[in-house]
Amino acid sequence: MTPRPQPRRAPQNLEEILAAQIQVLRSPYRNYRVAADRFLAYLQTDFPHLDSFSELRRDPHLLGWIRGLRQQDPPLSHSTRRIYLTCLRRLLRDSAPEGQLGLILPEDFPPRAPQPRATPKKDPRPQAKRHHLNETLFRTHPLFGEIFDSRIQTLATTFRPDTINTYRVAARRFLSYLQADFPQLRELSELRRDPHLLGWVRGLYRQDPPLSNGTREQYLYKLCVFSGIWLPRAIPWSPD
């Protein structure tokens, strides 16, 4: 008689909960593992009696860890600290019991260093408009904005500032559409041709005042550049 398989035990302590959450990620999770290990090592040293997720608090647990990142010797770069904070925030958000969100807030993140430009050029547009185009995409979509912004920062090392601004506009339009029409979308790997991409394309055709064919083609092309990394491949960009 074949023994009946035993049901898998649900994760009990904080370490098991975070490890289980990492395993279900659809993206490469090395950075998530490093961030989780650093946070758990800090808790073991400073709060050895804390074991339950329900006992975790922003102050003193998370704020103490964030202060520790700033005080590392040798110091961590702003970029490395942002990666650790982003990864741990994702793990805590996806694991947290209801009513225990907001452990890591936007103000906890270090500022981004300005990107150096080899040949700076004077931008003839008004200062307010330039600031709007160069602001972070994080506010546009709380989950995907930083991913798109990181990719644009990489492109900025090879493309002209005017070209980068067109990428920002296309990305911001697409992320605003996702946030408004599909707020439940949590993973870029969940994007589908229908309804997500076709819905956005149809929206471009229904703009009032209408967009020119050239402008629509530009937005679609810019999103295709992102598609090589995040969006599903082989997506026809026609609205039909």
Summary of the structure (lengths in Angstrom):
residues: 240
radius of gyration: 21.4
end to end distance: 56.8
largest distance: 80.4
contacts: 558
relative contact order: 0.07
helix: 58%
strand: 0%
